[in-house]
Amino acid sequence: MPLIDTTRLEAALHQFADERDWHRHHTPKNLAMALSVEVAELVEIFQWQSEAESQAVMQSPEARHVEQELADIALYLVRLSSVLGVDLNRAIEEKLVLNARKYPAPGNP
């Protein structure tokens, strides 16, 4: 069983785009740019916060805004991977293995 399973979300996003005839706009370039914009919107929330404020953001009035931007990021990421034919579930699992090798935990060479 995969760590995450984006299959149902990919199908829902495909249907959402299909119902609006957005497939022609959902090119890798456009989706990558939209993803970048959403990440920038998340960064903007934290831009002038202190470290303490950023740590406590989910107890602030910005909490809902953070949730919405994270959701936008996830949606565009899943849609982009789907359009590119990338199995995001597999890619994430492989990347975690690579990261574990690159950055072994102390005592685990």
MMTF fields as JSON, N, C-alpha, C and O atoms, coordinates in Angstrom:
{
  "mmtfVersion": "1.0.0",
  "mmtfProducer": "UNKNOWN",
  "numBonds": 435,
  "numAtoms": 436,
  "numGroups": 109,
  "numChains": 1,
  "numModels": 1,
  "chainsPerModel": [1],
  "groupsPerChain": [109],
  "chainIdList": ["A"],
  "bondAtomList": [4, 2, 8, 6, 12, 10, 16, 14, 20, 18, 24, 22, 28, 26, 32, 30, 36, 34, 40, 38, 44, 42, 48, 46, 52, 50, 56, 54, 60, 58, 64, 62, 68, 66, 72, 70, 76, 74, 80, 78, 84, 82, 88, 86, 92, 90, 96, 94, 100, 98, 104, 102, 108, 106, 112, 110, 116, 114, 120, 118, 124, 122, 128, 126, 132, 130, 136, 134, 140, 138, 144, 142, 148, 146, 152, 150, 156, 154, 160, 158, 164, 162, 168, 166, 172, 170, 176, 174, 180, 178, 184, 182, 188, 186, 192, 190, 196, 194, 200, 198, 204, 202, 208, 206, 212, 210, 216, 214, 220, 218, 224, 222, 228, 226, 232, 230, 236, 234, 240, 238, 244, 242, 248, 246, 252, 250, 256, 254, 260, 258, 264, 262, 268, 266, 272, 270, 276, 274, 280, 278, 284, 282, 288, 286, 292, 290, 296, 294, 300, 298, 304, 302, 308, 306, 312, 310, 316, 314, 320, 318, 324, 322, 328, 326, 332, 330, 336, 334, 340, 338, 344, 342, 348, 346, 352, 350, 356, 354, 360, 358, 364, 362, 368, 366, 372, 370, 376, 374, 380, 378, 384, 382, 388, 386, 392, 390, 396, 394, 400, 398, 404, 402, 408, 406, 412, 410, 416, 414, 420, 418, 424, 422, 428, 426, 432, 430],
  "bondOrderList": [1, 1, 1, 1, 1, 1, 1, 1, 1, 1, 1, 1, 1, 1, 1, 1, 1, 1, 1, 1, 1, 1, 1, 1, 1, 1, 1, 1, 1, 1, 1, 1, 1, 1, 1, 1, 1, 1, 1, 1, 1, 1, 1, 1, 1, 1, 1, 1, 1, 1, 1, 1, 1, 1, 1, 1, 1, 1, 1, 1, 1, 1, 1, 1, 1, 1, 1, 1, 1, 1, 1, 1, 1, 1, 1, 1, 1, 1, 1, 1, 1, 1, 1, 1, 1, 1, 1, 1, 1, 1, 1, 1, 1, 1, 1, 1, 1, 1, 1, 1, 1, 1, 1, 1, 1, 1, 1, 1],
  "groupList": [{"groupName": "MET", "atomNameList": ["N", "CA", "C", "O"], "elementList": ["N", "C", "C", "O"], "formalChargeList": [0, 0, 0, 0], "bondAtomList": [1, 0, 2, 1, 3, 2], "bondOrderList": [1, 1, 2], "singleLetterCode": "M", "chemCompType": "L-PEPTIDE LINKING"}, {"groupName": "PRO", "atomNameList": ["N", "CA", "C", "O"], "elementList": ["N", "C", "C", "O"], "formalChargeList": [0, 0, 0, 0], "bondAtomList": [1, 0, 2, 1, 3, 2], "bondOrderList": [1, 1, 2], "singleLetterCode": "P", "chemCompType": "L-PEPTIDE LINKING"}, {"groupName": "LEU", "atomNameList": ["N", "CA", "C", "O"], "elementList": ["N", "C", "C", "O"], "formalChargeList": [0, 0, 0, 0], "bondAtomList": [1, 0, 2, 1, 3, 2], "bondOrderList": [1, 1, 2], "singleLetterCode": "L", "chemCompType": "L-PEPTIDE LINKING"}, {"groupName": "ILE", "atomNameList": ["N", "CA", "C", "O"], "elementList": ["N", "C", "C", "O"], "formalChargeList": [0, 0, 0, 0], "bondAtomList": [1, 0, 2, 1, 3, 2], "bondOrderList": [1, 1, 2], "singleLetterCode": "I", "chemCompType": "L-PEPTIDE LINKING"}, {"groupName": "ASP", "atomNameList": ["N", "CA", "C", "O"], "elementList": ["N", "C", "C", "O"], "formalChargeList": [0, 0, 0, 0], "bondAtomList": [1, 0, 2, 1, 3, 2], "bondOrderList": [1, 1, 2], "singleLetterCode": "D", "chemCompType": "L-PEPTIDE LINKING"}, {"groupName": "THR", "atomNameList": ["N", "CA", "C", "O"], "elementList": ["N", "C", "C", "O"], "formalChargeList": [0, 0, 0, 0], "bondAtomList": [1, 0, 2, 1, 3, 2], "bondOrderList": [1, 1, 2], "singleLetterCode": "T", "chemCompType": "L-PEPTIDE LINKING"}, {"groupName": "ARG", "atomNameList": ["N", "CA", "C", "O"], "elementList": ["N", "C", "C", "O"], "formalChargeList": [0, 0, 0, 0], "bondAtomList": [1, 0, 2, 1, 3, 2], "bondOrderList": [1, 1, 2], "singleLetterCode": "R", "chemCompType": "L-PEPTIDE LINKING"}, {"groupName": "GLU", "atomNameList": ["N", "CA", "C", "O"], "elementList": ["N", "C", "C", "O"], "formalChargeList": [0, 0, 0, 0], "bondAtomList": [1, 0, 2, 1, 3, 2], "bondOrderList": [1, 1, 2], "singleLetterCode": "E", "chemCompType": "L-PEPTIDE LINKING"}, {"groupName": "ALA", "atomNameList": ["N", "CA", "C", "O"], "elementList": ["N", "C", "C", "O"], "formalChargeList": [0, 0, 0, 0], "bondAtomList": [1, 0, 2, 1, 3, 2], "bondOrderList": [1, 1, 2], "singleLetterCode": "A", "chemCompType": "L-PEPTIDE LINKING"}, {"groupName": "HIS", "atomNameList": ["N", "CA", "C", "O"], "elementList": ["N", "C", "C", "O"], "formalChargeList": [0, 0, 0, 0], "bondAtomList": [1, 0, 2, 1, 3, 2], "bondOrderList": [1, 1, 2], "singleLetterCode": "H", "chemCompType": "L-PEPTIDE LINKING"}, {"groupName": "GLN", "atomNameList": ["N", "CA", "C", "O"], "elementList": ["N", "C", "C", "O"], "formalChargeList": [0, 0, 0, 0], "bondAtomList": [1, 0, 2, 1, 3, 2], "bondOrderList": [1, 1, 2], "singleLetterCode": "Q", "chemCompType": "L-PEPTIDE LINKING"}, {"groupName": "PHE", "atomNameList": ["N", "CA", "C", "O"], "elementList": ["N", "C", "C", "O"], "formalChargeList": [0, 0, 0, 0], "bondAtomList": [1, 0, 2, 1, 3, 2], "bondOrderList": [1, 1, 2], "singleLetterCode": "F", "chemCompType": "L-PEPTIDE LINKING"}, {"groupName": "TRP", "atomNameList": ["N", "CA", "C", "O"], "elementList": ["N", "C", "C", "O"], "formalChargeList": [0, 0, 0, 0], "bondAtomList": [1, 0, 2, 1, 3, 2], "bondOrderList": [1, 1, 2], "singleLetterCode": "W", "chemCompType": "L-PEPTIDE LINKING"}, {"groupName": "LYS", "atomNameList": ["N", "CA", "C", "O"], "elementList": ["N", "C", "C", "O"], "formalChargeList": [0, 0, 0, 0], "bondAtomList": [1, 0, 2, 1, 3, 2], "bondOrderList": [1, 1, 2], "singleLetterCode": "K", "chemCompType": "L-PEPTIDE LINKING"}, {"groupName": "ASN", "atomNameList": ["N", "CA", "C", "O"], "elementList": ["N", "C", "C", "O"], "formalChargeList": [0, 0, 0, 0], "bondAtomList": [1, 0, 2, 1, 3, 2], "bondOrderList": [1, 1, 2], "singleLetterCode": "N", "chemCompType": "L-PEPTIDE LINKING"}, {"groupName": "SER", "atomNameList": ["N", "CA", "C", "O"], "elementList": ["N", "C", "C", "O"], "formalChargeList": [0, 0, 0, 0], "bondAtomList": [1, 0, 2, 1, 3, 2], "bondOrderList": [1, 1, 2], "singleLetterCode": "S", "chemCompType": "L-PEPTIDE LINKING"}, {"groupName": "VAL", "atomNameList": ["N", "CA", "C", "O"], "elementList": ["N", "C", "C", "O"], "formalChargeList": [0, 0, 0, 0], "bondAtomList": [1, 0, 2, 1, 3, 2], "bondOrderList": [1, 1, 2], "singleLetterCode": "V", "chemCompType": "L-PEPTIDE LINKING"}, {"groupName": "TYR", "atomNameList": ["N", "CA", "C", "O"], "elementList": ["N", "C", "C", "O"], "formalChargeList": [0, 0, 0, 0], "bondAtomList": [1, 0, 2, 1, 3, 2], "bondOrderList": [1, 1, 2], "singleLetterCode": "Y", "chemCompType": "L-PEPTIDE LINKING"}, {"groupName": "GLY", "atomNameList": ["N", "CA", "C", "O"], "elementList": ["N", "C", "C", "O"], "formalChargeList": [0, 0, 0, 0], "bondAtomList": [1, 0, 2, 1, 3, 2], "bondOrderList": [1, 1, 2], "singleLetterCode": "G", "chemCompType": "PEPTIDE LINKING"}],
  "groupTypeList": [0, 1, 2, 3, 4, 5, 5, 6, 2, 7, 8, 8, 2, 9, 10, 11, 8, 4, 7, 6, 4, 12, 9, 6, 9, 9, 5, 1, 13, 14, 2, 8, 0, 8, 2, 15, 16, 7, 16, 8, 7, 2, 16, 7, 3, 11, 10, 12, 10, 15, 7, 8, 7, 15, 10, 8, 16, 0, 10, 15, 1, 7, 8, 6, 9, 16, 7, 10, 7, 2, 8, 4, 3, 8, 2, 17, 2, 16, 6, 2, 15, 15, 16, 2, 18, 16, 4, 2, 14, 6, 8, 3, 7, 7, 13, 2, 16, 2, 14, 8, 6, 13, 17, 1, 8, 1, 18, 14, 1],
  "groupIdList": [1, 2, 3, 4, 5, 6, 7, 8, 9, 10, 11, 12, 13, 14, 15, 16, 17, 18, 19, 20, 21, 22, 23, 24, 25, 26, 27, 28, 29, 30, 31, 32, 33, 34, 35, 36, 37, 38, 39, 40, 41, 42, 43, 44, 45, 46, 47, 48, 49, 50, 51, 52, 53, 54, 55, 56, 57, 58, 59, 60, 61, 62, 63, 64, 65, 66, 67, 68, 69, 70, 71, 72, 73, 74, 75, 76, 77, 78, 79, 80, 81, 82, 83, 84, 85, 86, 87, 88, 89, 90, 91, 92, 93, 94, 95, 96, 97, 98, 99, 100, 101, 102, 103, 104, 105, 106, 107, 108, 109],
  "secStructList": [7, 7, 1, 1, 7, 7, 2, 2, 2, 2, 2, 2, 2, 2, 2, 2, 2, 2, 2, 6, 6, 7, 6, 6, 6, 7, 7, 2, 2, 2, 2, 2, 2, 2, 2, 2, 2, 2, 2, 2, 2, 2, 2, 2, 2, 2, 6, 6, 7, 7, 2, 2, 2, 2, 2, 6, 4, 4, 4, 1, 6, 6, 2, 2, 2, 2, 2, 2, 2, 2, 2, 2, 2, 2, 2, 2, 2, 2, 2, 2, 2, 2, 2, 2, 6, 7, 7, 2, 2, 2, 2, 2, 2, 2, 2, 2, 2, 2, 2, 2, 2, 2, 1, 7, 7, 6, 6, 7, 7],
  "xCoordList": [0.848, 0.0, 0.893, 1.837, 0.605, 1.434, 1.276, 0.276, 2.282, 2.22, 1.062, 0.36, 0.881, -0.275, -0.902, -0.267, -2.136, -2.79, -3.547, -4.59, -3.017, -3.612, -4.595, -5.109, -4.864, -5.674, -7.049, -7.449, -7.766, -9.11, -9.047, -9.903, -8.036, -7.883, -7.57, -8.113, -6.696, -6.393, -7.663, -7.887, -8.494, -9.744, -10.686, -11.32, -10.78, -11.653, -11.168, -11.976, -9.861, -9.312, -9.499, -9.765, -9.358, -9.586, -11.043, -11.317, -11.96, -13.383, -13.679, -14.424, -13.107, -13.304, -12.86, -13.573, -11.671, -11.159, -12.016, -12.279, -12.445, -13.268, -14.594, -15.023, -15.227, -16.522, -16.429, -17.431, -15.245, -15.045, -14.262, -13.947, -13.949, -13.155, -11.812, -11.384, -11.168, -9.896, -8.683, -7.552, -8.888, -7.736, -6.767, -5.554, -7.275, -6.387, -5.518, -4.451, -5.968, -5.191, -4.248, -3.287, -4.526, -3.738, -2.531, -2.399, -1.659, -0.399, 0.62, 0.443, 1.685, 2.703, 3.23, 3.416, 3.466, 3.973, 2.986, 3.366, 1.727, 0.727, 0.525, 0.396, 0.497, 0.309, 1.515, 1.354, 2.722, 3.926, 3.934, 4.298, 3.532, 3.475, 2.411, 2.646, 1.248, 0.188, 0.635, 0.341, 1.34, 1.874, 2.833, 2.786, 3.698, 4.654, 3.94, 4.357, 2.885, 2.11, 1.498, 1.519, 0.958, 0.352, 1.397, 1.128, 2.578, 3.661, 4.038, 4.264, 4.106, 4.425, 3.361, 3.684, 2.106, 1.043, 1.199, 0.898, 1.659, 1.941, 3.128, 3.093, 4.163, 5.349, 4.968, 5.481, 4.068, 3.652, 3.067, 3.242, 2.388, 1.824, 2.935, 2.783, 4.048, 5.148, 6.191, 7.071, 6.097, 7.166, 7.711, 8.928, 6.882, 7.362, 7.109, 7.169, 6.831, 6.624, 7.964, 8.942, 7.983, 9.151, 9.125, 8.136, 10.212, 10.235, 9.119, 8.439, 8.935, 7.893, 6.499, 5.655, 6.259, 4.955, 4.705, 3.592, 5.752, 5.578, 5.298, 4.542, 5.896, 5.649, 4.218, 3.656, 3.633, 2.292, 1.213, 0.087, 1.533, 0.593, -0.744, -1.772, -0.753, -2.006, -2.901, -4.023, -2.404, -3.227, -3.55, -4.014, -3.309, -3.525, -4.706, -5.23, -5.118, -6.183, -5.804, -6.683, -4.528, -4.066, -4.183, -3.881, -4.612, -4.64, -5.448, -4.981, -6.622, -7.475, -6.823, -6.901, -6.184, -5.49, -4.352, -4.169, -3.597, -2.52, -3.099, -2.566, -4.172, -4.813, -5.224, -4.998, -5.824, -6.282, -5.116, -5.201, -4.036, -2.878, -2.223, -1.812, -2.12, -1.562, -2.429, -1.909, -3.741, -4.639, -4.445, -4.389, -4.341, -4.089, -2.8, -2.751, -1.759, -0.461, -0.605, -0.12, -1.272, -1.45, -2.251, -1.911, -3.305, -4.139, -3.357, -3.426, -2.621, -1.832, -0.716, -0.413, -0.102, 0.957, 0.416, 1.021, -0.71, -1.306, -1.76, -1.566, -2.354, -2.802, -1.61, -1.664, -0.538, 0.659, 1.258, 1.608, 1.378, 1.95, 1.079, 1.594, -0.228, -1.148, -1.003, -0.929, -0.963, -0.825, 0.496, 0.566, 1.543, 2.855, 2.966, 3.927, 1.994, 2.058, 2.996, 3.474, 3.262, 4.137, 3.293, 2.268, 3.729, 3.081, 3.613, 4.666, 2.88, 3.339, 3.525, 4.442, 2.671, 2.803, 4.166, 4.873, 4.534, 5.815, 6.974, 7.964, 6.855, 7.932, 8.234, 9.397, 7.197, 7.391, 8.088, 9.029, 7.633, 8.271, 9.738, 10.593, 10.039, 11.428, 12.261, 13.409, 11.705, 12.444, 12.735, 13.808, 11.798, 12.047, 13.199, 14.013, 13.275, 14.378, 15.693, 16.689, 15.699, 16.915, 17.344, 18.533, 16.396, 16.727, 17.287, 18.2, 16.746, 17.252, 18.694, 19.498, 19.021, 20.409, 21.315, 22.44, 20.828, 21.63, 21.829, 22.889, 20.809, 20.846, 20.514, 19.43, 21.438, 21.142, 20.959, 21.598, 20.074, 19.855, 21.112, 21.822, 21.397, 22.571, 22.527, 21.505, 23.624, 23.711, 23.263, 23.321, 22.812, 22.394, 23.197, 22.714, 24.417, 25.25, 24.715, 25.312],
  "yCoordList": [-1.185, 0.0, 1.248, 1.33, 2.214, 3.417, 4.281, 4.193, 5.113, 6.035, 7.015, 7.336, 7.478, 8.304, 7.705, 6.926, 8.068, 7.58, 8.738, 9.162, 9.235, 10.387, 9.99, 10.858, 8.708, 8.22, 8.88, 9.367, 8.905, 9.507, 11.009, 11.575, 11.656, 13.097, 13.411, 14.362, 12.616, 12.808, 12.705, 13.522, 11.711, 11.528, 12.71, 13.181, 13.186, 14.323, 15.585, 16.355, 15.797, 16.97, 16.872, 17.874, 15.663, 15.457, 15.787, 16.473, 15.299, 15.565, 17.058, 17.608, 17.709, 19.148, 19.923, 20.805, 19.587, 20.255, 19.918, 20.777, 18.676, 18.222, 18.986, 19.426, 19.137, 19.819, 21.289, 21.894, 21.854, 23.267, 23.478, 24.61, 22.38, 22.427, 23.131, 23.969, 22.778, 23.401, 22.586, 23.032, 21.413, 20.578, 21.311, 21.147, 22.107, 22.819, 23.84, 24.21, 24.297, 25.253, 24.553, 25.153, 23.299, 22.562, 21.9, 20.676, 22.751, 22.273, 22.217, 22.883, 21.434, 21.406, 22.802, 23.119, 23.626, 24.986, 25.782, 26.379, 25.79, 26.571, 26.058, 26.847, 24.758, 24.185, 24.441, 24.708, 24.364, 24.655, 26.118, 26.433, 27.003, 28.423, 28.665, 29.415, 28.04, 28.197, 27.656, 28.25, 26.534, 25.962, 26.943, 27.146, 27.545, 28.522, 29.722, 30.217, 30.181, 31.307, 30.944, 31.75, 29.744, 29.327, 29.207, 29.562, 28.712, 28.649, 30.064, 30.316, 30.987, 32.38, 32.988, 33.778, 32.626, 33.131, 32.597, 33.308, 31.37, 30.829, 31.557, 31.915, 31.771, 32.486, 33.884, 34.37, 34.523, 35.882, 35.956, 36.961, 34.92, 34.891, 35.007, 35.685, 34.338, 34.276, 35.378, 35.551, 36.106, 37.01, 37.905, 37.989, 38.556, 39.503, 39.022, 39.809, 37.754, 37.214, 36.895, 36.563, 37.002, 36.545, 35.02, 34.4, 34.428, 32.965, 32.502, 31.515, 33.217, 32.842, 32.955, 32.083, 34.019, 34.182, 33.074, 32.56, 32.713, 31.654, 30.309, 29.499, 30.068, 28.82, 28.757, 27.673, 29.915, 29.972, 30.332, 30.652, 30.285, 30.76, 30.025, 30.616, 28.765, 28.009, 28.35, 27.853, 29.19, 29.709, 31.181, 31.876, 31.655, 33.06, 33.192, 32.191, 34.42, 34.631, 34.163, 34.015, 33.93, 33.482, 31.97, 31.468, 31.241, 29.774, 29.273, 28.408, 29.792, 29.342, 29.663, 28.869, 30.821, 31.214, 30.234, 29.834, 29.85, 28.866, 27.555, 26.976, 27.089, 25.839, 25.92, 24.982, 27.036, 27.19, 27.196, 26.585, 27.88, 27.917, 26.54, 26.128, 25.827, 24.471, 23.562, 22.737, 23.711, 22.914, 23.258, 22.362, 24.55, 24.953, 24.336, 23.847, 24.363, 23.795, 22.303, 21.803, 21.6, 20.156, 19.851, 18.933, 20.613, 20.374, 20.585, 19.76, 21.678, 21.923, 20.897, 20.484, 20.481, 19.475, 18.154, 17.538, 17.725, 16.461, 16.573, 15.641, 17.689, 17.864, 17.877, 17.256, 18.576, 18.623, 17.238, 16.845, 16.497, 15.15, 14.263, 13.449, 14.414, 13.624, 13.965, 13.066, 15.248, 15.682, 15.193, 14.846, 15.167, 14.702, 13.183, 12.645, 12.489, 11.033, 10.51, 9.379, 11.334, 10.94, 10.243, 10.768, 9.066, 8.37, 9.009, 8.622, 9.98, 10.748, 9.867, 10.092, 8.876, 7.952, 7.263, 7.224, 6.72, 6.035, 7.02, 6.72, 8.189, 9.178, 9.608, 9.776, 9.784, 10.172, 9.063, 9.321, 7.838, 6.721, 6.592, 6.388, 6.709, 6.623, 7.762, 7.549, 8.961, 10.112, 9.956, 10.344, 9.395, 9.155, 8.181, 8.362, 7.151, 6.187, 6.887, 6.705, 7.687, 8.422, 9.374, 9.469, 10.077, 10.998, 10.261, 10.756, 9.082, 8.297, 7.87, 7.834, 7.548, 7.192, 8.416, 8.343, 9.525, 10.751, 11.361, 11.912, 11.26, 11.846, 10.775, 10.795, 9.833, 8.755, 9.298, 10.269, 8.645, 9.014, 8.686, 7.737, 9.455, 9.155, 7.708, 7.245, 7.013, 5.615, 4.653, 3.441, 5.151, 4.314, 4.696, 5.44, 4.191, 4.599, 4.108, 4.376],
  "zCoordList": [0.0, 0.0, 0.0, 0.787, -0.871, -0.94, 0.312, 1.025, 0.56, 1.692, 1.532, 2.491, 0.309, -0.025, -1.273, -1.984, -1.534, -2.747, -3.38, -2.881, -4.469, -5.145, -6.24, -6.946, -6.393, -7.507, -7.57, -8.628, -6.474, -6.464, -6.69, -7.371, -6.122, -6.318, -7.779, -8.339, -8.395, -9.817, -10.649, -11.541, -10.366, -11.108, -10.889, -11.833, -9.66, -9.364, -10.073, -10.593, -10.094, -10.774, -12.282, -12.947, -12.822, -14.253, -14.592, -15.576, -13.781, -14.008, -13.887, -14.698, -12.894, -12.684, -13.921, -14.399, -14.438, -15.645, -16.856, -17.697, -16.942, -18.069, -18.124, -19.191, -16.977, -16.913, -17.317, -17.696, -17.24, -17.555, -18.851, -19.217, -19.54, -20.761, -20.518, -21.312, -19.421, -19.051, -19.48, -19.29, -20.047, -20.393, -21.313, -21.182, -22.231, -23.155, -22.432, -22.924, -21.268, -20.476, -19.494, -19.013, -19.207, -18.22, -18.872, -18.897, -19.397, -19.959, -18.829, -17.809, -18.993, -17.944, -17.595, -16.42, -18.601, -18.358, -17.512, -16.505, -17.916, -17.187, -15.765, -14.829, -15.608, -14.276, -13.384, -12.193, -13.942, -13.154, -12.715, -11.582, -13.618, -13.254, -12.187, -11.24, -12.328, -11.332, -9.975, -8.938, -9.986, -8.748, -8.085, -6.872, -8.884, -8.372, -7.748, -6.701, -8.375, -7.845, -6.497, -5.567, -6.388, -5.12, -4.014, -2.867, -4.35, -3.358, -2.929, -1.746, -3.887, -3.559, -2.646, -1.758, -2.856, -1.986, -0.564, 0.395, -0.415, 0.915, 1.539, 2.716, 0.759, 1.251, 1.723, 2.731, 0.99, 1.339, 2.751, 3.439, 3.178, 4.532, 5.573, 6.589, 5.305, 6.272, 6.081, 6.923, 4.997, 4.573, 5.682, 5.842, 6.428, 7.435, 8.859, 9.804, 9.012, 10.353, 11.01, 10.339, 12.315, 13.066, 13.089, 12.699, 13.545, 13.681, 14.618, 14.34, 15.726, 16.692, 16.071, 16.277, 15.318, 14.664, 13.645, 13.53, 12.912, 11.907, 12.572, 12.036, 13.724, 14.453, 14.982, 15.134, 15.262, 15.855, 14.83, 15.213, 13.555, 12.532, 12.562, 12.233, 12.945, 12.937, 14.135, 14.237, 15.03, 16.117, 15.866, 16.769, 14.655, 14.31, 13.35, 12.862, 13.085, 12.097, 10.685, 9.836, 10.425, 9.108, 8.912, 7.829, 9.932, 9.86, 8.667, 7.926, 8.478, 7.359, 6.02, 5.082, 5.93, 4.703, 4.402, 3.252, 5.415, 5.241, 4.719, 3.773, 5.32, 4.873, 3.408, 2.643, 3.02, 1.637, 0.653, -0.412, 1.0, 0.098, 0.004, -1.081, 1.123, 1.075, 0.209, -0.543, 0.313, -0.529, -2.0, -2.843, -2.319, -3.709, -4.233, -5.362, -3.41, -3.803, -4.081, -5.096, -3.179, -3.354, -4.617, -5.364, -4.853, -6.034, -7.325, -8.236, -7.406, -8.618, -8.775, -9.894, -7.675, -7.749, -8.281, -9.159, -7.757, -8.207, -9.656, -10.437, -10.021, -11.408, -12.363, -13.425, -11.999, -12.843, -13.011, -14.124, -11.927, -12.027, -12.905, -13.67, -12.8, -13.615, -15.097, -15.935, -15.421, -16.816, -17.407, -18.586, -16.578, -17.045, -17.081, -17.63, -16.502, -16.457, -15.39, -15.473, -14.386, -13.28, -12.219, -11.785, -11.808, -10.698, -9.416, -8.908, -8.907, -7.756, -6.529, -5.74, -6.363, -5.232, -5.269, -4.262, -6.434, -6.602, -6.456, -5.789, -7.074, -7.029, -5.596, -5.23, -4.791, -3.392, -2.621, -1.87, -2.802, -2.101, -2.496, -1.635, -3.8, -4.26, -3.69, -3.298, -3.638, -3.121, -1.634, -1.171, -0.883, 0.541, 0.743, 1.648, -0.093, -0.016, -0.348, 0.352, -1.415, -1.791, -0.683, -0.375, -0.082, 1.007, 2.217, 2.877, 2.513, 3.645, 3.401, 4.332, 2.161, 1.834, 1.886, 2.381, 1.382, 1.317, 2.701, 2.996, 3.544, 4.881, 5.912, 6.494, 6.148, 7.097, 8.516, 8.923, 9.243, 10.639, 11.432, 11.098, 12.475, 13.298, 13.783, 14.288, 13.628, 14.024, 12.946, 13.152, 11.793, 10.663, 9.426, 8.573, 9.331, 8.181, 6.853, 5.81]
}
